Amino acid sequence: MTRWMLLAAMLAACGDDSSSTDAMPVGSGVLFINEVMPSNLMSTCKDIVGEADDWIEIYNSGNSAFDLGGFKVSDNPLFPAKGTLAAGVMVPANGYLLLWADDQVQGLDHLPFKLDADGEEIGLYAPDGGKIDSYAWPIANPDQSFARFPDGTGPFVTCAAHTCGAANGNACVTPREGPR
């Protein structure tokens, strides 16, 4: 059975009513929205051309890499196909992938929208549109991220420092909820 067929069977069995704390199992792993920075102004986390763009971090808790080709990321739950990812966008095993929300065509990891620091929702969707995970944030200060603690399974908190592309644990030793 292919990963897509397995995912379709899981989505059919579970419905699409998953909450932000329950991600959908995918193949041998699980995908989560793990961290979001809706107002990246001066961050040390920059895209391939050196821009400090807003970003979304996807976490794969599985033991094998996962190709997100056909999956969707959107800031509008009524239009989940807003940012359909191309084949070859990989989340490493037990690893992280940054997606840049900059409304620019600069690579496969760039999305066709920007995030709203005044608060909104981001969603990760299966190729058939079924919701895998989502997170809605309040007003975000510049360079403030919202991250799961612990990675993948915990609630979203505001941490002492962002951890783009890395585990949230070190920055979230003493997490604080809500904006700084």
C-alpha positions in Angstrom: 0.0 0.0 0.0 1.4 3.4 -0.9 1.8 6.2 1.6 -1.0 8.1 -0.1 -3.4 5.2 0.1 -2.5 4.6 3.7 -3.1 8.3 4.4 -6.4 8.3 2.6 -7.6 5.3 4.6 -6.6 7.0 7.9 -8.3 10.2 6.9 -11.5 8.3 6.1 -11.4 6.5 9.4 -10.7 9.6 11.5 -12.6 12.3 9.6 -11.2 15.8 9.3 -12.1 17.1 12.7 -8.6 16.8 14.2 -7.7 19.6 16.6 -4.4 21.5 16.8 -3.2 19.0 19.4 -4.0 15.8 17.5 -2.1 15.3 14.2 -2.8 12.6 11.7 -0.5 9.6 11.5 1.2 9.5 8.1 3.1 6.4 7.0 5.6 5.5 9.6 5.6 9.0 11.2 3.4 11.8 12.2 3.4 15.3 10.8 2.8 18.4 13.0 2.9 22.1 12.7 5.6 22.6 15.4 6.5 26.3 15.4 5.3 29.5 13.7 6.9 32.9 13.4 4.3 35.4 12.0 6.5 38.5 12.2 10.1 37.7 11.4 11.8 41.0 11.1 15.4 40.6 12.4 15.6 36.9 13.2 18.8 34.9 12.6 16.5 32.5 10.7 16.6 33.6 7.1 15.7 32.0 3.8 18.1 31.0 1.0 18.4 34.6 -0.3 19.0 36.1 3.2 15.5 37.4 3.8 14.0 37.2 7.3 10.6 36.0 6.1 7.7 34.6 8.2 7.9 30.9 8.6 6.1 27.7 9.6 8.0 24.7 10.9 6.7 21.2 10.1 7.9 18.3 12.4 8.1 14.6 11.3 8.2 12.3 14.4 8.6 9.3 12.2 11.7 7.2 11.5 11.8 7.8 7.8 11.8 11.0 5.7 8.5 12.1 4.3 7.8 13.8 0.9 5.1 16.5 1.2 4.4 16.6 -2.5 0.6 17.3 -2.9 0.1 18.3 0.7 -1.2 21.8 1.3 -0.5 24.6 3.8 -2.9 27.5 4.1 -3.8 30.5 6.2 -7.4 30.2 5.2 -9.3 27.1 6.4 -11.9 27.8 3.6 -9.2 27.5 1.0 -6.8 24.7 2.1 -5.2 24.4 -1.4 -3.8 27.9 -1.1 -0.2 26.6 -0.9 0.1 23.2 -2.5 3.6 21.7 -2.0 5.6 20.2 -4.8 7.1 16.7 -4.9 10.5 16.8 -3.4 9.6 19.0 -0.4 11.0 16.6 2.3 10.7 16.5 6.1 13.6 14.4 7.4 13.0 11.5 9.7 12.6 12.8 13.3 13.3 16.2 11.8 12.1 19.6 10.8 11.2 21.5 7.6 10.9 25.3 7.4 8.3 26.7 5.0 8.7 30.4 4.2 5.4 32.4 4.1 6.6 35.3 2.0 4.3 35.3 -1.1 7.5 35.0 -3.3 8.6 32.4 -5.8 12.1 31.6 -4.5 11.9 27.8 -4.2 9.8 24.8 -3.4 9.8 25.7 0.3 8.1 29.2 -0.2 4.4 29.7 0.2 2.1 32.0 -1.9 1.0 34.0 1.2 2.3 35.9 4.2 1.3 35.4 7.8 -0.6 38.0 9.8 1.0 39.1 13.0 -2.4 40.4 14.2 -3.5 36.7 14.6 -4.8 34.1 12.2 -4.8 30.3 11.7 -2.4 28.1 9.7 -3.3 24.6 8.6 -1.6 21.6 7.2 -3.8 19.5 4.9 -3.5 16.1 3.1 -3.6 16.0 -0.7 -7.4 15.3 -0.5 -7.9 18.4 1.7 -8.4 16.6 5.0 -6.9 18.6 7.9 -3.8 17.1 9.5 -2.9 19.9 12.0 -3.6 23.6 12.6 -2.7 26.4 14.9 -4.3 29.8 15.5 -2.2 32.4 17.2 -3.0 35.7 18.9 -1.2 38.9 18.2 2.5 38.3 17.7 5.2 40.7 18.5 8.1 41.0 16.0 10.5 38.0 16.1 8.2 36.1 18.5 7.5 32.5 17.7 4.8 30.1 19.0 6.1 26.5 19.4 4.9 23.2 20.7 6.5 22.0 23.9 7.5 19.2 23.7 7.9 18.9 20.0 5.0 17.6 18.1 2.8 16.6 21.1 2.7 19.5 23.4 0.6 22.7 23.5 1.8 25.8 21.7 3.6 28.2 24.0 5.7 31.3 23.6 9.3 30.4 24.3 12.4 32.4 25.3 13.8 32.1 21.8 12.8 30.8 18.4 14.2 27.5 17.3 13.7 27.4 13.5 14.6 24.0 12.2 15.5 22.5 15.5 14.0 21.0 18.7 12.0 23.4 20.8 13.1 21.9 24.2 16.2 24.1 24.8 14.3 27.3 24.2 11.2 26.2 26.0 12.7 25.1 29.4 10.5 27.8 31.0 7.7 28.3 28.4 5.3 31.2 28.8 1.8 31.1 27.2 0.6 33.9 24.9 2.5 36.9 23.5 5.4 38.5 25.2 
